[in-house]
Amino acid sequence: MAKSSEALHHLAEMAGLEPRYWDIWGNLHEAGDATKRTILAAMGIDAEDDQAVADSIHAFEERPWLRPLPPVLVVRLGETATITMSLAAGSVRQDVTLELKTEQGDHHRLVFRPVDLPVGGSRTVRGERIERRQLQLPWTLPTGYHEVFLTEIDWKPMRLIVVPHQCFLPKAFARGKRLWGIAAHVYSLRSANDWGIGDFGSLRTLVDSAASLGAAAIGVNPLHALFPHDPERASPYSPSSRLFLNQIFLDVAGMPDLAASPAARKRVEERQGEIATLRALPRVDYTRVTALKHEICEDIFADFLRRTRLDRNGDPDDPGFRQFRDAEGAERLRRFAIYQALSEHFDGLPWQEWPDDYRDPCSSAVATFAKAQRERVAFFEYLQWQADLQLAAVQERAVRDGLAIGLYRDLAVGVDPGGADAWSDQDVVVGAVHVGAPPDPFNMMGQDWGLPPLNPRTLEEQAYEPFIAMVRANMRHAGALRIDHVMGLLHLYWIPAGAPAAEGVYVAYPFEDLLGILSLESERAGCMVIGEDLGTVPPGFRDRMAECNILSYRVLYFEKDDDRFKEPQSYPKLALACVTTHDLATLAGFWKGTDIGLRRDLALYPSPAIEQSEWSARISDRRALVTAVTEAGLLPADAQSALSDGIMAPALIAAVHGYLALSPALLMMVQIDDITLEEEQLNLPGTVDERPNWRRRLSAPVEELGLTPTMRLLRDMLKQRHQEGLRTQTTR
């Protein structure tokens, strides 16, 4: 290896790039120099040539010596916090006062001489000798976000985060219970009063239905804000912002302020025909639904403003509105609302295509625009407030109805590069690369998800505030949170924009710090955590998840030993078990081969031989599935005789879920699509415009969920099998 390559390799490792990885087949992949330079540049590290590499290495080595305190320190509850300080050697014999302010408001003060502390090294930096001194704090601190100051030194405080060792788990699990829930995508819900899309009102109705069936949780797709001014961009996994809600889920008819707006009520009456038409469609018409809701919400907001006194900044001076803004972080909410107003002004274009002056959220042009469009900015803040109120009401209803978990939310792995978060946090969101996955048996070419990652260096510099805000926002009004691609806490696969997915490189993240913060926010919110750990999982990762009470995500389709489905007893206890997901075939579609036929029709198979191989594997899987549930005594003989190649009988759907219910997994989720016998999956990975992903609605309304043949069989099966499974666990 040439000397220049050695230096580049060293710089890459310093920045957290993992220079090699083993793929799922056991092959070693080495990152090339060009990839390293591109990734480093995206992180803000100059590696263009040998001199730049040398300068960047020098800057990396010097940085920790130039700051008296690091930006952040994360310690586990009960552990001693040791602070490493970098101080001028000539000052270490002078008294230093350390002050610590806890989040709870307590103050601690310690006077010491650094010379009396252990030395952690020394270095001459810019002509001055610097010593590292290590101070063990003598206090027992509670969990929380605390601040540490050195009184005599003019430097910003260090954030000291004390975290629990584990995430929250509901008390029902400690009592030996295993729970089940219903997983749904909100937009797909059909209800008696929807406006062509499932909304928070439909979700509230689903909660009532689920409570009557004995469910403990309602799992929903990511509720992240999308693009109201480009409404056909409908993927919940490529959002504009992970901090705020999708305003299209507002139940406009259920907004209290509608009753106080004569103009809005009149418009609703005039649009009843259109509402009925949209409600009857088999797929969501995002453009028409968005326009309808937006127009009526504008009338509601106009009357809200007329009734509400304005503060000195010209914002609505409503107590509830002020409280919401404070809870969400007024600056983050305002910046998001400004983005929404600018996006509307520039016809939904990505912010990279706006005039230069508007691409920087801190520019004077943006400030002038926000001031001139104060009411429009307040309108988008108002929509977030109303959406938050409705989501809170759903979770309150779930708790009141006895659901042990209630809402189970989903956190996408990233955001769209042209959206609000990428515009608002350009120091954190890395725009020149995408997140994805290396090649595996399901995606032989690898995957490029088109989502920019967060910069781990900047996260640490900002004391993890962007990560904290994101986790907190998504645990709000929820009893569980699923983290998509949870391996991203440890490392993410970065792909240079425009490069093949196979040419990516893993970039490390401060795993233990992020895990600790996740545990702290989980405990505070009373929100359990599920980690979606499908794909290439690093050795030991699942063990660490289990130590932290993070449930693994186990999908029946993938849980196989050769040509047999794994026995239920082989599933781990700290797991969520499910049959399928939104990216995979529904049970009815799996049985019929609808997904294979769809890929054939869209010419997604490289050759007829590969398609035929899929069909052969599917026939084998169908047989294996029937064998598994039959051997478990879950499929009566009369039900077996009713099975055919083209129809997934309700009895078999119930039996398959009964099979999962025999596992020790703490939580089992049933896809609502399987309850209503949907054949078409919601999303076909690898397609965008080729088919209508994220649009298909349920064939039955949620009010009638308990009346479906599948649900009647499933309810009895789950009740019986969970009881038997619990007895099995007790006697083993």
Legacy VTK file of the C-alpha trace (Angstrom):
# vtk DataFile Version 3.0
C-alpha trace
ASCII
DATASET POLYDATA
POINTS 732 float
0.000 0.000 0.000
1.394 3.386 -0.966
2.221 5.885 1.762
-0.553 8.252 0.635
-3.070 5.414 0.815
-1.862 4.552 4.315
-2.457 8.136 5.451
-5.889 8.182 3.829
-6.715 4.875 5.482
-5.665 6.308 8.856
-7.784 9.435 8.373
-10.780 7.345 7.323
-10.525 5.229 10.461
-10.207 8.354 12.626
-13.455 9.645 11.074
-15.280 6.378 11.762
-15.196 4.781 8.325
-15.007 1.016 8.564
-12.489 0.179 5.824
-13.819 -3.320 5.211
-16.841 -5.469 5.868
-17.859 -9.089 5.471
-20.998 -9.629 3.446
-23.718 -12.161 4.255
-21.921 -14.818 2.142
-18.628 -14.387 4.002
-16.859 -12.305 1.339
-14.555 -9.484 2.419
-15.095 -6.066 0.805
-12.437 -3.331 0.986
-13.363 0.324 0.499
-11.450 2.013 -2.326
-9.557 5.278 -1.961
-12.017 7.177 -4.155
-14.933 6.074 -1.979
-13.079 7.097 1.172
-12.306 10.557 -0.200
-15.923 11.094 -1.247
-17.330 9.996 2.115
-14.815 12.091 4.038
-15.634 15.156 1.940
-19.336 14.625 2.639
-18.541 14.653 6.358
-16.749 17.986 5.971
-13.235 16.489 6.081
-10.870 17.551 3.314
-9.097 14.545 1.773
-8.734 15.775 -1.796
-4.986 15.207 -1.986
-2.063 14.071 0.170
-1.526 17.483 1.739
-5.217 17.809 2.594
-5.146 14.342 4.164
-2.130 15.276 6.286
-3.749 18.541 7.377
-6.994 16.780 8.274
-5.158 14.155 10.331
-3.356 16.939 12.189
-6.671 18.750 12.832
-8.245 15.537 14.104
-5.388 14.940 16.499
-5.391 18.514 17.793
-9.122 19.034 18.211
-9.639 17.344 21.620
-6.620 19.211 23.027
-8.034 22.606 22.062
-11.201 22.316 24.134
-11.111 22.335 27.951
-14.247 20.165 28.060
-15.693 17.747 25.529
-19.140 18.661 24.211
-20.859 15.670 25.798
-20.340 12.730 28.121
-22.794 9.834 28.493
-22.609 7.594 31.577
-24.838 4.836 32.907
-26.760 5.289 36.135
-24.644 4.278 39.125
-21.352 4.586 37.241
-18.752 7.186 38.164
-18.555 10.054 35.720
-14.939 10.746 34.776
-14.380 14.049 32.973
-11.278 14.505 30.839
-10.143 18.145 30.779
-7.527 19.657 28.468
-5.742 22.478 30.308
-2.685 24.622 29.749
0.235 23.063 31.632
1.057 26.416 33.198
-2.337 26.638 34.872
-2.697 23.190 36.440
-1.471 24.385 39.875
-4.224 26.999 40.094
-7.608 26.381 41.682
-10.394 25.456 39.309
-14.081 25.528 40.192
-16.363 22.974 38.570
-20.085 23.607 38.762
-22.719 21.072 37.842
-26.363 21.926 37.334
-28.676 18.954 37.148
-31.721 18.880 34.937
-33.791 18.756 38.119
-32.343 22.131 39.205
-29.854 20.960 41.842
-26.427 22.619 41.963
-23.103 21.012 42.864
-19.749 22.779 43.255
-16.241 21.393 43.487
-12.953 23.314 43.873
-9.786 21.405 42.934
-6.275 21.755 41.585
-5.751 19.892 38.296
-2.177 19.073 39.288
-3.591 16.727 41.924
-5.518 14.707 39.318
-4.316 11.759 37.217
-2.607 12.725 33.949
-4.144 11.372 30.744
-1.361 12.593 28.463
0.225 15.818 27.275
0.855 17.510 23.927
2.219 20.742 22.538
-0.519 22.422 20.523
0.107 25.650 18.640
3.146 26.368 20.757
1.509 25.698 24.129
1.887 22.642 26.329
-1.499 21.067 27.104
-2.163 18.432 29.752
-5.095 16.120 30.044
-6.371 15.736 33.599
-9.086 13.293 34.637
-11.598 14.197 37.321
-13.986 11.695 38.877
-17.138 13.428 40.013
-17.940 12.627 43.664
-21.713 12.942 43.373
-24.403 10.338 42.771
-26.432 11.841 39.958
-29.954 11.040 38.770
-30.727 10.216 35.166
-31.125 13.259 32.972
-29.399 15.966 30.968
-27.029 17.907 33.201
-24.567 20.747 32.544
-20.942 21.031 33.688
-19.036 24.354 33.783
-15.476 25.307 34.600
-16.021 28.694 36.237
-12.568 30.183 35.632
-12.440 29.090 31.987
-14.484 30.768 29.286
-15.840 27.716 27.504
-19.304 26.417 26.731
-20.697 23.884 29.213
-20.382 20.165 28.725
-23.608 18.164 28.583
-23.455 15.252 31.023
-26.137 12.685 30.236
-26.853 10.058 32.876
-28.852 7.211 31.375
-30.500 3.992 32.601
-29.112 0.620 31.609
-32.274 -0.570 29.869
-35.253 0.646 27.922
-38.746 0.656 29.376
-40.930 -2.462 29.242
-44.650 -2.493 30.149
-45.499 -3.999 33.529
-47.631 -6.653 31.829
-44.470 -8.339 30.567
-43.013 -8.488 34.066
-46.175 -10.332 35.135
-45.493 -13.016 32.545
-47.984 -11.839 29.959
-47.418 -11.925 26.237
-49.338 -9.430 24.188
-50.567 -9.027 20.646
-51.593 -6.113 18.499
-52.786 -5.034 15.080
-50.409 -3.387 12.596
-51.873 -0.937 10.090
-50.981 1.936 7.814
-53.137 4.909 8.750
-53.742 6.078 5.168
-55.121 2.629 4.244
-57.801 2.629 6.946
-61.352 2.851 5.669
-64.033 4.192 8.004
-67.561 5.535 7.809
-66.510 9.194 8.081
-63.127 9.407 6.364
-62.422 11.854 3.533
-60.728 9.454 1.139
-57.830 8.579 3.406
-57.475 7.021 6.830
-56.930 9.667 9.492
-56.633 10.053 13.239
-60.401 9.634 13.498
-60.157 6.288 11.683
-57.292 5.355 13.978
-59.431 6.156 17.017
-62.139 3.852 15.655
-59.540 1.121 15.116
-58.486 1.498 18.754
-62.062 0.822 19.848
-62.292 -2.244 17.603
-58.926 -3.542 18.812
-59.875 -3.088 22.452
-62.999 -5.208 21.962
-60.840 -7.951 20.429
-58.324 -8.064 23.274
-55.395 -6.425 21.444
-52.761 -4.530 23.403
-51.241 -2.392 20.655
-52.013 -0.614 17.409
-48.948 -0.437 15.193
-48.907 2.352 12.608
-46.677 3.381 9.716
-44.358 6.359 10.255
-46.518 9.417 10.873
-43.748 11.741 9.682
-44.466 14.925 7.772
-44.432 14.462 4.004
-44.825 17.004 1.195
-48.257 18.717 1.105
-47.139 20.819 -1.852
-46.027 17.723 -3.774
-48.681 15.358 -2.403
-47.995 12.343 -4.635
-44.679 11.813 -2.835
-46.392 9.426 -0.477
-43.737 7.106 0.982
-43.814 7.346 4.787
-40.244 6.023 4.796
-38.878 8.958 2.784
-40.349 11.860 4.752
-39.717 15.562 4.762
-39.297 15.576 8.548
-39.087 12.977 11.291
-39.797 15.636 13.916
-43.338 16.545 12.864
-46.585 14.892 11.804
-48.176 14.354 8.424
-50.965 16.939 8.351
-53.019 14.854 5.910
-53.900 12.565 8.822
-55.917 15.358 10.454
-59.526 14.357 11.005
-60.838 17.707 9.800
-64.440 16.875 10.636
-63.333 16.130 14.205
-61.512 19.428 14.781
-63.280 21.433 17.534
-62.459 24.671 15.708
-64.569 23.534 12.746
-67.719 24.203 14.770
-66.559 27.796 15.324
-65.976 28.464 11.612
-69.138 29.153 9.601
-67.153 29.411 6.366
-65.508 26.018 6.906
-68.792 24.331 7.861
-70.443 25.685 4.727
-67.589 24.467 2.558
-67.794 20.993 4.111
-71.510 20.854 3.304
-70.810 21.882 -0.275
-68.122 19.205 -0.661
-70.088 16.198 0.608
-70.373 14.753 -2.884
-66.632 14.998 -3.438
-65.955 13.532 0.003
-68.207 10.557 -0.760
-66.450 10.014 -4.093
-62.992 10.084 -2.492
-64.156 7.754 0.288
-65.280 5.135 -2.245
-61.982 5.011 -4.161
-59.878 1.841 -3.780
-56.702 3.962 -3.578
-55.862 7.266 -1.942
-55.953 10.208 -4.350
-53.372 12.271 -2.487
-53.667 15.333 -4.683
-57.437 15.724 -4.289
-57.511 14.749 -0.607
-54.699 17.177 0.240
-56.356 20.044 -1.634
-59.707 19.383 0.051
-58.335 19.239 3.581
-55.984 22.157 3.039
-58.741 24.430 1.783
-61.067 23.753 4.710
-58.264 24.008 7.255
-57.453 27.448 5.878
-61.035 28.556 6.619
-60.816 27.079 10.116
-57.520 28.848 10.804
-58.778 32.182 9.487
-61.638 32.104 11.982
-59.259 30.934 14.716
-57.133 34.033 14.091
-60.161 36.304 14.212
-61.084 34.905 17.636
-57.576 34.866 19.076
-55.514 37.778 20.379
-52.027 38.056 18.850
-48.864 38.444 20.914
-46.229 41.109 20.301
-44.609 38.910 17.629
-47.882 38.616 15.763
-48.392 34.952 16.690
-51.650 33.515 18.104
-51.657 34.076 21.864
-53.640 30.938 22.659
-52.550 29.059 25.845
-52.803 25.626 24.235
-50.930 26.778 21.162
-48.152 28.318 23.285
-47.862 25.165 25.380
-47.555 23.017 22.261
-44.877 25.257 20.771
-42.865 25.101 23.994
-43.210 21.318 24.223
-42.132 20.778 20.629
-39.291 23.282 20.769
-40.441 26.627 19.423
-37.414 27.164 17.195
-37.601 23.729 15.543
-41.340 24.067 14.998
-40.976 27.561 13.564
-38.203 26.511 11.211
-40.312 23.582 9.997
-43.292 25.891 9.441
-41.103 28.354 7.530
-39.938 25.494 5.327
-43.569 24.560 4.665
-44.399 28.136 3.687
-41.329 28.378 1.447
-42.105 25.025 -0.160
-45.580 26.318 -0.949
-44.118 29.562 -2.302
-41.729 27.659 -4.587
-44.360 25.192 -5.851
-43.100 22.165 -3.930
-39.586 22.202 -5.406
-36.761 20.635 -3.359
-34.979 23.341 -1.397
-31.808 22.775 -3.446
-33.723 24.297 -6.389
-34.855 27.419 -4.525
-33.068 30.723 -5.155
-29.703 30.750 -3.377
-30.776 33.234 -0.694
-33.464 30.850 0.565
-31.361 27.719 0.811
-29.872 28.810 4.126
-32.478 28.794 6.938
-30.456 31.463 8.772
-30.272 33.891 5.858
-31.710 37.383 5.958
-33.914 36.501 2.975
-35.547 33.684 4.955
-36.020 35.965 7.970
-37.636 38.624 5.776
-39.907 36.045 4.163
-40.963 34.627 7.551
-41.822 38.089 8.822
-43.821 38.984 5.713
-45.600 35.613 5.748
-46.149 35.503 9.519
-49.748 34.283 9.241
-48.835 31.578 6.738
-46.062 30.309 8.989
-48.474 30.313 11.942
-50.951 28.326 9.829
-48.499 25.454 9.439
-47.675 25.603 13.150
-51.409 25.467 13.870
-51.835 22.332 11.724
-49.086 20.610 13.722
-50.779 21.598 16.959
-54.110 20.188 15.826
-52.508 16.965 14.585
-50.692 16.566 17.900
-53.937 17.064 19.838
-55.689 14.391 17.788
-52.832 11.904 18.091
-52.737 12.491 21.843
-56.479 11.807 22.017
-55.998 8.480 20.218
-53.346 7.332 22.685
-55.454 8.517 25.633
-58.381 6.543 24.229
-56.196 3.455 23.875
-55.024 3.677 27.486
-58.576 4.267 28.690
-59.812 1.264 26.698
-57.257 -0.963 28.398
-54.635 -1.437 25.675
-51.464 -2.250 27.615
-49.259 -0.560 25.000
-51.563 1.577 22.906
-50.046 3.215 19.849
-46.888 1.636 18.468
-45.163 4.179 16.229
-42.502 3.700 13.577
-39.317 5.735 13.057
-37.973 5.830 9.496
-34.232 5.384 8.960
-33.822 8.765 7.265
-35.394 11.725 5.494
-35.722 12.929 1.919
-32.740 15.112 0.904
-35.094 17.821 -0.408
-37.236 18.002 2.728
-37.564 20.104 5.858
-35.065 18.301 8.095
-32.348 18.363 5.436
-32.925 22.112 4.927
-33.169 22.927 8.629
-30.135 20.924 9.800
-27.609 21.111 6.984
-24.748 20.741 9.466
-26.183 17.411 10.596
-27.804 15.897 7.503
-25.142 14.780 5.014
-26.434 15.601 1.558
-23.783 14.132 -0.753
-24.314 10.486 0.200
-27.195 8.078 0.616
-27.945 5.378 3.162
-28.515 1.841 1.933
-27.509 -1.768 2.358
-24.843 -3.978 0.820
-25.814 -6.866 -1.458
-27.657 -9.742 0.200
-29.801 -12.677 -1.007
-32.877 -10.453 -1.285
-31.126 -7.601 -3.149
-28.176 -8.941 -5.099
-27.108 -5.483 -6.272
-27.411 -3.864 -2.863
-29.868 -1.117 -1.933
-29.687 2.659 -2.211
-32.555 4.113 -0.174
-31.913 7.664 -1.382
-31.841 8.988 2.195
-29.019 11.179 3.520
-27.484 10.068 6.842
-26.805 12.091 9.955
-23.198 13.134 10.465
-21.905 11.329 13.579
-19.204 13.983 14.125
-21.738 16.804 14.108
-24.120 14.851 16.334
-21.433 14.663 18.984
-20.472 18.311 18.533
-24.118 19.250 19.157
-24.281 17.019 22.260
-26.688 14.676 20.406
-29.479 17.242 20.468
-30.792 16.367 16.960
-31.003 12.681 17.898
-32.665 13.454 21.230
-35.264 15.676 19.570
-36.028 13.018 16.956
-36.448 10.177 19.454
-38.523 12.334 21.784
-40.823 13.474 18.975
-41.535 9.902 17.910
-42.108 8.543 21.400
-44.663 11.276 21.971
-48.162 9.826 22.441
-46.920 6.251 22.032
-46.402 3.130 24.117
-43.930 1.554 21.699
-41.525 2.721 19.012
-40.145 0.595 16.189
-36.791 1.804 14.884
-36.379 1.009 11.218
-32.952 -0.508 10.486
-31.887 -0.331 14.121
-28.332 -1.360 13.159
-27.964 2.315 12.251
-27.304 3.007 15.925
-24.031 1.126 15.458
-23.179 1.864 11.846
-24.797 2.865 8.567
-23.878 1.889 5.042
-23.033 5.123 3.195
-23.099 5.199 -0.615
-21.653 8.133 -2.579
-24.469 9.771 -4.537
-24.574 8.308 -8.017
-22.369 5.315 -7.214
-23.578 1.681 -7.347
-24.927 0.453 -4.019
-22.232 -2.231 -3.852
-19.552 0.507 -3.613
-20.604 1.799 -0.227
-18.788 1.807 3.088
-19.972 1.458 6.666
-19.610 4.514 8.908
-19.581 4.024 12.666
-21.835 5.880 15.089
-21.377 6.382 18.854
-23.409 3.248 19.572
-23.268 3.154 23.353
-24.072 6.857 23.661
-27.075 6.611 21.317
-28.241 3.440 23.033
-28.088 5.180 26.392
-30.052 8.200 25.169
-32.635 5.876 23.635
-32.984 4.119 27.000
-33.386 7.434 28.829
-36.071 8.733 26.485
-37.799 5.339 26.532
-37.951 5.315 30.322
-39.224 8.881 30.478
-41.924 8.375 27.863
-42.966 4.942 29.154
-42.356 3.746 25.599
-40.882 0.337 24.785
-38.506 -0.052 21.837
-38.505 -2.558 18.984
-35.457 -2.723 16.735
-36.040 -3.753 13.120
-32.957 -5.951 12.762
-33.503 -7.546 9.344
-30.668 -7.832 6.858
-26.944 -7.881 7.653
-26.669 -7.862 11.463
-23.193 -7.436 13.042
-22.023 -10.173 15.443
-23.093 -9.509 19.031
-25.486 -6.723 18.050
-28.669 -8.598 18.976
-27.158 -9.622 22.307
-26.534 -5.965 23.148
-30.083 -5.104 22.092
-31.442 -7.762 24.431
-29.330 -6.446 27.318
-31.022 -3.077 26.791
-34.566 -4.530 26.595
-34.871 -3.677 22.893
-37.051 -6.250 21.184
-35.772 -8.004 18.088
-38.043 -8.036 15.024
-38.758 -11.558 13.770
-40.700 -12.151 10.541
-42.116 -15.633 9.966
-41.255 -15.607 6.249
-37.555 -15.305 7.144
-37.487 -17.604 10.183
-36.583 -20.873 8.473
-34.171 -23.758 8.868
-33.510 -24.887 5.314
-36.933 -25.857 3.933
-38.791 -25.857 7.257
-40.215 -22.989 9.269
-38.584 -22.672 12.665
-40.492 -24.030 15.619
-42.153 -21.315 17.703
-40.041 -22.224 20.737
-36.892 -21.138 18.874
-37.980 -17.484 18.825
-36.346 -15.297 21.481
-38.428 -13.940 24.325
-37.335 -10.343 23.792
-38.840 -10.158 20.344
-41.755 -8.981 18.293
-43.043 -11.782 16.064
-45.040 -11.151 12.910
-45.893 -13.008 9.721
-45.120 -10.297 7.185
-44.508 -6.570 6.688
-45.637 -3.810 4.329
-42.660 -4.575 2.052
-43.604 -8.239 1.701
-46.545 -10.197 0.377
-49.674 -10.333 2.500
-50.613 -13.857 3.528
-53.297 -14.019 0.844
-50.837 -12.632 -1.722
-48.129 -15.022 -0.540
-50.447 -18.000 -0.978
-51.596 -16.946 -4.431
-48.198 -15.688 -5.604
-49.553 -12.215 -6.308
-46.182 -10.639 -5.554
-44.380 -12.927 -7.994
-46.918 -12.149 -10.693
-46.510 -8.436 -10.048
-42.731 -8.601 -10.416
-43.195 -10.550 -13.648
-45.635 -7.983 -15.027
-43.228 -5.170 -14.176
-40.283 -7.034 -15.767
-38.366 -7.037 -12.490
-36.963 -10.540 -12.970
-33.648 -10.662 -14.855
-34.652 -13.918 -16.516
-37.576 -16.375 -16.756
-35.439 -18.922 -14.911
-35.245 -16.705 -11.817
-39.004 -16.177 -11.903
-39.548 -19.932 -12.135
-37.173 -20.440 -9.230
-39.314 -18.050 -7.159
-42.433 -20.014 -8.013
-40.781 -23.295 -7.043
-39.627 -21.822 -3.737
-43.109 -20.439 -3.061
-44.773 -23.820 -3.656
-42.269 -25.364 -1.250
-42.937 -22.637 1.330
-46.694 -23.165 1.108
-46.250 -26.857 1.815
-43.851 -26.134 4.660
-46.298 -23.667 6.189
-49.166 -26.148 6.121
-46.879 -28.823 7.557
-45.772 -26.557 10.409
-49.245 -25.548 11.555
-50.626 -29.073 11.061
-47.879 -30.672 13.155
-48.599 -28.068 15.825
-52.232 -29.215 15.865
-53.520 -25.844 14.714
-55.197 -26.731 11.411
-58.255 -29.001 11.571
-58.588 -31.704 8.932
-61.711 -30.123 7.454
-59.825 -26.858 6.990
-56.969 -28.623 5.214
-59.325 -30.047 2.636
-60.536 -26.517 1.834
-57.059 -25.271 0.928
-56.275 -24.593 -2.700
-53.432 -23.009 -4.617
-55.339 -19.791 -5.163
-57.156 -19.083 -1.896
-55.763 -18.389 1.558
-58.493 -19.707 3.834
-59.260 -17.727 7.022
-58.658 -20.930 8.998
-55.076 -21.091 7.722
-54.469 -17.404 8.504
-55.683 -18.010 12.041
-53.523 -21.135 12.317
-50.396 -19.329 11.143
-50.864 -16.629 13.765
-51.676 -19.270 16.353
-48.326 -20.825 15.455
-46.525 -17.566 16.211
-48.555 -17.158 19.382
-46.955 -20.345 20.723
-43.555 -18.641 20.720
-42.128 -16.984 23.839
-41.942 -13.647 21.970
-43.341 -10.926 24.213
-45.298 -9.240 21.437
-46.980 -10.494 18.286
-48.398 -8.204 15.627
-51.122 -9.130 13.150
-51.225 -7.188 9.892
-54.672 -5.677 9.383
-54.284 -6.569 5.690
-54.351 -10.247 6.663
-57.501 -9.748 8.710
-59.288 -8.262 5.688
-57.752 -10.789 3.220
-55.951 -8.219 1.060
-53.878 -9.737 -1.742
-51.951 -6.656 -2.878
-49.042 -5.565 -0.705
-48.744 -1.892 0.155
-45.250 -1.412 -1.209
-43.091 -3.274 -3.680
-39.431 -2.467 -2.907
-37.456 -1.332 -5.907
-40.406 0.471 -7.493
-41.489 4.116 -7.311
-43.480 5.175 -10.366
-43.942 1.654 -11.741
-46.911 0.957 -9.471
-49.096 2.826 -6.913
-47.190 2.139 -3.690
-48.509 3.496 -0.380
-52.020 4.058 -1.746
-54.086 0.875 -1.521
-56.938 1.096 0.972
-58.550 -1.691 2.998
-61.464 -3.525 1.440
-63.422 -3.426 4.723
-64.068 -0.549 7.160
-62.383 -0.674 10.552
-65.802 -0.578 12.230
-66.414 -4.100 10.896
-63.011 -5.541 11.719
-64.311 -7.913 14.370
-66.969 -9.261 12.006
-64.592 -10.623 9.364
-64.325 -14.442 9.212
-60.583 -14.226 9.759
-60.878 -12.075 12.873
-63.538 -14.289 14.428
-61.262 -17.321 14.082
-58.161 -15.354 14.986
-59.600 -13.907 18.187
-60.361 -17.345 19.633
-57.086 -18.782 18.371
-54.974 -16.030 19.924
-56.739 -16.199 23.250
-56.377 -19.965 23.447
-52.841 -20.205 22.132
-51.442 -17.421 24.302
-52.839 -19.179 27.343
-51.371 -22.499 26.254
-48.062 -20.874 25.378
-47.901 -19.249 28.808
-48.527 -22.597 30.481
-45.814 -24.131 28.303
-43.337 -21.457 29.333
-44.229 -21.944 32.984
-43.799 -25.722 32.976
-40.619 -25.901 30.898
LINES 1 733
732 0 1 2 3 4 5 6 7 8 9 10 11 12 13 14 15 16 17 18 19 20 21 22 23 24 25 26 27 28 29 30 31 32 33 34 35 36 37 38 39 40 41 42 43 44 45 46 47 48 49 50 51 52 53 54 55 56 57 58 59 60 61 62 63 64 65 66 67 68 69 70 71 72 73 74 75 76 77 78 79 80 81 82 83 84 85 86 87 88 89 90 91 92 93 94 95 96 97 98 99 100 101 102 103 104 105 106 107 108 109 110 111 112 113 114 115 116 117 118 119 120 121 122 123 124 125 126 127 128 129 130 131 132 133 134 135 136 137 138 139 140 141 142 143 144 145 146 147 148 149 150 151 152 153 154 155 156 157 158 159 160 161 162 163 164 165 166 167 168 169 170 171 172 173 174 175 176 177 178 179 180 181 182 183 184 185 186 187 188 189 190 191 192 193 194 195 196 197 198 199 200 201 202 203 204 205 206 207 208 209 210 211 212 213 214 215 216 217 218 219 220 221 222 223 224 225 226 227 228 229 230 231 232 233 234 235 236 237 238 239 240 241 242 243 244 245 246 247 248 249 250 251 252 253 254 255 256 257 258 259 260 261 262 263 264 265 266 267 268 269 270 271 272 273 274 275 276 277 278 279 280 281 282 283 284 285 286 287 288 289 290 291 292 293 294 295 296 297 298 299 300 301 302 303 304 305 306 307 308 309 310 311 312 313 314 315 316 317 318 319 320 321 322 323 324 325 326 327 328 329 330 331 332 333 334 335 336 337 338 339 340 341 342 343 344 345 346 347 348 349 350 351 352 353 354 355 356 357 358 359 360 361 362 363 364 365 366 367 368 369 370 371 372 373 374 375 376 377 378 379 380 381 382 383 384 385 386 387 388 389 390 391 392 393 394 395 396 397 398 399 400 401 402 403 404 405 406 407 408 409 410 411 412 413 414 415 416 417 418 419 420 421 422 423 424 425 426 427 428 429 430 431 432 433 434 435 436 437 438 439 440 441 442 443 444 445 446 447 448 449 450 451 452 453 454 455 456 457 458 459 460 461 462 463 464 465 466 467 468 469 470 471 472 473 474 475 476 477 478 479 480 481 482 483 484 485 486 487 488 489 490 491 492 493 494 495 496 497 498 499 500 501 502 503 504 505 506 507 508 509 510 511 512 513 514 515 516 517 518 519 520 521 522 523 524 525 526 527 528 529 530 531 532 533 534 535 536 537 538 539 540 541 542 543 544 545 546 547 548 549 550 551 552 553 554 555 556 557 558 559 560 561 562 563 564 565 566 567 568 569 570 571 572 573 574 575 576 577 578 579 580 581 582 583 584 585 586 587 588 589 590 591 592 593 594 595 596 597 598 599 600 601 602 603 604 605 606 607 608 609 610 611 612 613 614 615 616 617 618 619 620 621 622 623 624 625 626 627 628 629 630 631 632 633 634 635 636 637 638 639 640 641 642 643 644 645 646 647 648 649 650 651 652 653 654 655 656 657 658 659 660 661 662 663 664 665 666 667 668 669 670 671 672 673 674 675 676 677 678 679 680 681 682 683 684 685 686 687 688 689 690 691 692 693 694 695 696 697 698 699 700 701 702 703 704 705 706 707 708 709 710 711 712 713 714 715 716 717 718 719 720 721 722 723 724 725 726 727 728 729 730 731
